[in-house]
Amino acid sequence: MRLDDVDLGDRRLVIDGRVRTLDELTHTVLVEWLEHRRDRWPRTANPYLIINQHTAFDDRPVSKVWITDALRGQAATLERLRVDRQLEEALTHGPDPLHLAAVFGLDDKTAIRYANAARQILKTEAERHAIACSLEPKDAATLPSSDGPLGSR
């Protein structure tokens, strides 16, 4: 991914030729990374978004091996982050496979799987909420009070 693929002003990112809207978290992380990149390598002319100490002084991207090694041992792998982001989108904006396919460029079957998973999570959460609400004590304001005019007799 190149620096030209990032449009912070319009909160857009081009990934694999597709324009994606940046959510707040991604926007914040990109701003912080670009500030770090500028502070760490102020004279770099490298056109790629992600650089390291080796690529900052030339014009090549970091290697896939470097990215894999940088993330090795971390709980959040790129695959886990991708899956989590897609499921979060389905939970936040509704389990619509067409929306998921458009936002992430997913094929039909994958978008439907994410939508179904989100529906199941939302249904389970709604059921838990309904049960919790039915077990809560009724509002005390609607019950007769012993401190009121009728209770003081």
KEKE-3310 file (N, C-alpha, C; in steps of 0.2 Angstrom, whole numbers, plus 5000, padded with zeros to 4 digits):
npx = (5004:5003:5008:5000:4988:4981:4969:4967:4960:4947:4944:4947:4953:4962:4962:4968:4963:4950:4940:4939:4930:4936:4935:4934:4944:4953:4957:4963:4973:4981:4984:4992:5002:5008:5013:5023:5031:5035:5042:5052:5059:5062:5067:5064:5060:5052:5039:5030:5017:5020:5035:5052:5067:5076:5070:5067:5076:5077:5067:5058:5045:5042:5046:5036:5040:5046:5035:5027:5036:5037:5024:5023:5020:5012:4995:4986:4985:4987:4977:4967:4964:4958:4947:4940:4937:4929:4918:4914:4910:4898:4891:4889:4884:4873:4868:4871:4874:4876:4881:4893:4900:4902:4910:4921:4925:4921:4918:4902:4898:4906:4903:4889:4891:4898:4887:4877:4884:4884:4870:4867:4874:4869:4855:4857:4862:4851:4841:4847:4846:4833:4829:4836:4830:4817:4819:4822:4818:4803:4799:4802:4796:4783:4777:4767:4771:4777:4779:4771:4755:4745:4752:4756:4746)
npy = (4994:5011:5028:5037:5030:5033:5044:5055:5067:5065:5054:5041:5025:5017:5001:4988:4993:4996:5008:5012:5017:5025:5020:5027:5021:5016:5027:5035:5027:5027:5040:5042:5032:5038:5050:5045:5039:5050:5057:5047:5044:5057:5062:5052:5046:5036:5028:5020:5015:5008:5006:5002:5001:4997:4999:5013:5021:5018:5014:5003:4992:4985:4968:4953:4944:4951:4958:4947:4942:4953:4953:4940:4930:4939:4941:4947:4943:4947:4940:4937:4950:4955:4946:4950:4963:4963:4956:4964:4975:4970:4968:4981:4989:4981:4965:4963:4955:4961:4974:4970:4964:4974:4983:4976:4969:4956:4939:4932:4920:4921:4934:4931:4921:4929:4938:4929:4925:4936:4939:4928:4931:4944:4940:4931:4940:4949:4940:4937:4950:4952:4942:4947:4959:4955:4949:4960:4970:4978:4995:5006:5018:5016:5008:5007:5019:5018:5030:5039:5049:5040:5029:5034:5034)
npz = (5000:4996:5000:4993:4993:5004:5011:5022:5024:5018:5024:5018:5010:4999:4994:4986:4974:4977:4985:5002:5016:5030:5047:5063:5072:5063:5056:5067:5070:5058:5057:5069:5065:5054:5059:5068:5058:5051:5061:5064:5052:5045:5032:5023:5007:5003:4995:5001:5012:5024:5031:5036:5046:5036:5024:5024:5018:5004:4990:4991:4996:5013:5017:5015:5024:5034:5039:5044:5053:5062:5067:5073:5087:5092:5099:5090:5075:5057:5050:5060:5064:5052:5051:5063:5061:5050:5055:5066:5058:5052:5064:5068:5058:5054:5049:5034:5019:5007:5009:5017:5007:4998:5006:5010:4999:4998:4993:4988:4996:5007:5012:5016:5026:5036:5038:5043:5055:5062:5064:5072:5083:5087:5089:5100:5109:5110:5115:5128:5134:5134:5143:5155:5157:5160:5172:5181:5195:5196:5193:5206:5208:5204:5214:5229:5242:5259:5265:5260:5260:5262:5268:5280:5290)
capx = (5000:5007:5005:4995:4982:4978:4966:4965:4955:4941:4944:4947:4959:4962:4965:4968:4959:4944:4940:4936:4929:4940:4932:4937:4950:4958:4959:4967:4980:4984:4987:4998:5008:5011:5017:5028:5035:5038:5047:5057:5062:5060:5070:5063:5056:5049:5032:5025:5014:5023:5042:5056:5074:5079:5067:5066:5081:5076:5060:5055:5041:5044:5045:5031:5043:5047:5028:5025:5040:5035:5018:5024:5020:5006:4989:4982:4988:4983:4970:4962:4962:4953:4940:4937:4935:4923:4912:4912:4906:4892:4887:4888:4880:4868:4871:4869:4879:4878:4885:4899:4904:4904:4915:4927:4926:4921:4913:4895:4897:4910:4898:4884:4894:4898:4881:4874:4887:4882:4863:4867:4877:4864:4849:4858:4862:4844:4838:4850:4844:4825:4828:4838:4824:4811:4821:4824:4813:4799:4801:4800:4791:4776:4774:4765:4776:4774:4780:4766:4750:4741:4756:4757:4741)
capy = (5000:5017:5034:5039:5026:5036:5051:5056:5072:5062:5047:5035:5021:5013:4994:4983:4996:4998:5014:5011:5023:5024:5021:5031:5018:5015:5034:5037:5023:5029:5047:5040:5029:5043:5055:5041:5038:5057:5058:5043:5045:5063:5063:5047:5047:5030:5030:5015:5017:5004:5006:5000:5004:4995:5002:5020:5024:5017:5015:4997:4990:4980:4962:4950:4940:4956:4959:4941:4942:4958:4951:4934:4930:4943:4938:4949:4942:4950:4936:4939:4957:4955:4943:4954:4969:4961:4954:4971:4979:4966:4969:4988:4991:4976:4959:4964:4953:4966:4979:4967:4962:4981:4987:4972:4965:4948:4935:4931:4915:4924:4939:4928:4918:4934:4941:4924:4925:4943:4938:4924:4935:4949:4937:4929:4946:4951:4936:4939:4957:4951:4939:4951:4964:4952:4948:4966:4972:4984:5002:5007:5023:5014:5004:5012:5020:5019:5036:5044:5051:5034:5025:5037:5033)
capz = (5000:4995:5004:4989:4994:5010:5010:5028:5024:5016:5027:5013:5009:4993:4995:4980:4969:4980:4990:5008:5021:5036:5053:5068:5075:5058:5055:5072:5070:5053:5059:5073:5062:5049:5063:5070:5052:5049:5066:5064:5046:5042:5026:5018:5001:5001:4994:5004:5019:5030:5030:5042:5046:5030:5018:5024:5014:4997:4987:4991:5002:5017:5014:5018:5029:5039:5042:5047:5059:5066:5071:5076:5094:5095:5099:5085:5068:5052:5049:5066:5064:5047:5053:5068:5058:5046:5060:5069:5053:5052:5070:5069:5052:5052:5045:5027:5015:5001:5012:5018:5000:4995:5010:5010:4993:4999:4988:4991:5001:5013:5015:5019:5032:5041:5040:5047:5061:5066:5065:5078:5089:5089:5092:5107:5114:5111:5120:5135:5136:5136:5150:5160:5158:5163:5179:5185:5199:5193:5195:5213:5208:5203:5219:5234:5247:5265:5267:5257:5264:5264:5272:5287:5295)
cpx = (5005:5004:4999:4988:4978:4976:4963:4959:4948:4940:4943:4953:4958:4966:4963:4963:4952:4944:4936:4935:4933:4935:4936:4944:4955:4961:4964:4974:4984:4988:4993:5004:5012:5015:5023:5033:5038:5043:5053:5062:5060:5062:5068:5058:5052:5042:5027:5023:5018:5030:5045:5063:5078:5076:5066:5071:5082:5069:5056:5050:5044:5042:5039:5034:5044:5040:5026:5029:5038:5028:5018:5024:5015:5000:4985:4986:4984:4976:4965:4960:4957:4947:4937:4934:4929:4917:4910:4908:4899:4888:4885:4883:4874:4871:4868:4874:4881:4883:4893:4903:4906:4910:4921:4929:4926:4916:4907:4895:4901:4905:4892:4885:4895:4892:4877:4877:4885:4875:4863:4869:4871:4857:4851:4859:4855:4840:4840:4847:4836:4825:4831:4833:4818:4812:4822:4817:4809:4801:4798:4795:4784:4773:4772:4770:4773:4775:4775:4760:4746:4745:4757:4752:4741)
cpy = (5006:5023:5037:5036:5029:5043:5052:5062:5069:5055:5041:5032:5017:5006:4990:4986:4998:5004:5012:5017:5021:5025:5025:5028:5018:5022:5036:5033:5025:5036:5046:5037:5034:5048:5051:5040:5044:5058:5054:5043:5051:5065:5057:5049:5041:5031:5025:5017:5014:5004:5004:5003:5003:4999:5009:5024:5022:5017:5008:4996:4986:4973:4958:4946:4945:4958:4953:4941:4947:4957:4944:4934:4935:4940:4941:4948:4946:4947:4938:4946:4958:4952:4947:4960:4968:4959:4960:4975:4976:4968:4977:4991:4987:4971:4959:4961:4957:4971:4976:4966:4969:4984:4983:4968:4958:4945:4934:4926:4918:4929:4936:4924:4923:4937:4936:4924:4931:4942:4934:4928:4940:4946:4934:4935:4949:4947:4937:4945:4956:4948:4943:4956:4961:4950:4954:4967:4978:4990:5004:5013:5021:5010:5009:5013:5021:5025:5041:5045:5045:5029:5028:5037:5028)
cpz = (5000:4999:5000:4990:5000:5009:5017:5029:5023:5019:5023:5012:5003:4994:4989:4975:4971:4985:4996:5013:5027:5042:5058:5070:5069:5056:5060:5072:5064:5054:5064:5070:5057:5053:5066:5064:5050:5054:5066:5058:5042:5035:5021:5012:4999:5001:4997:5011:5025:5027:5037:5042:5040:5024:5018:5020:5007:4995:4987:4997:5007:5015:5018:5024:5035:5043:5046:5054:5064:5070:5074:5084:5097:5094:5093:5078:5063:5050:5054:5066:5058:5048:5058:5065:5054:5050:5063:5064:5052:5058:5071:5064:5050:5048:5038:5023:5009:5004:5014:5012:4997:4999:5010:5004:4994:4994:4992:4997:5008:5016:5019:5026:5038:5043:5045:5054:5065:5068:5072:5084:5092:5092:5099:5112:5115:5116:5127:5138:5138:5142:5156:5162:5162:5171:5184:5189:5195:5196:5202:5213:5207:5209:5225:5239:5254:5268:5265:5262:5267:5269:5279:5292:5300)
residu = (MET:ARG:LEU:ASP:ASP:VAL:ASP:LEU:GLY:ASP:ARG:ARG:LEU:VAL:ILE:ASP:GLY:ARG:VAL:ARG:THR:LEU:ASP:GLU:LEU:THR:HIS:THR:VAL:LEU:VAL:GLU:TRP:LEU:GLU:HIS:ARG:ARG:ASP:ARG:TRP:PRO:ARG:THR:ALA:ASN:PRO:TYR:LEU:ILE:ILE:ASN:GLN:HIS:THR:ALA:PHE:ASP:ASP:ARG:PRO:VAL:SER:LYS:VAL:TRP:ILE:THR:ASP:ALA:LEU:ARG:GLY:GLN:ALA:ALA:THR:LEU:GLU:ARG:LEU:ARG:VAL:ASP:ARG:GLN:LEU:GLU:GLU:ALA:LEU:THR:HIS:GLY:PRO:ASP:PRO:LEU:HIS:LEU:ALA:ALA:VAL:PHE:GLY:LEU:ASP:ASP:LYS:THR:ALA:ILE:ARG:TYR:ALA:ASN:ALA:ALA:ARG:GLN:ILE:LEU:LYS:THR:GLU:ALA:GLU:ARG:HIS:ALA:ILE:ALA:CYS:SER:LEU:GLU:PRO:LYS:ASP:ALA:ALA:THR:LEU:PRO:SER:SER:ASP:GLY:PRO:LEU:GLY:SER:ARG)
# end
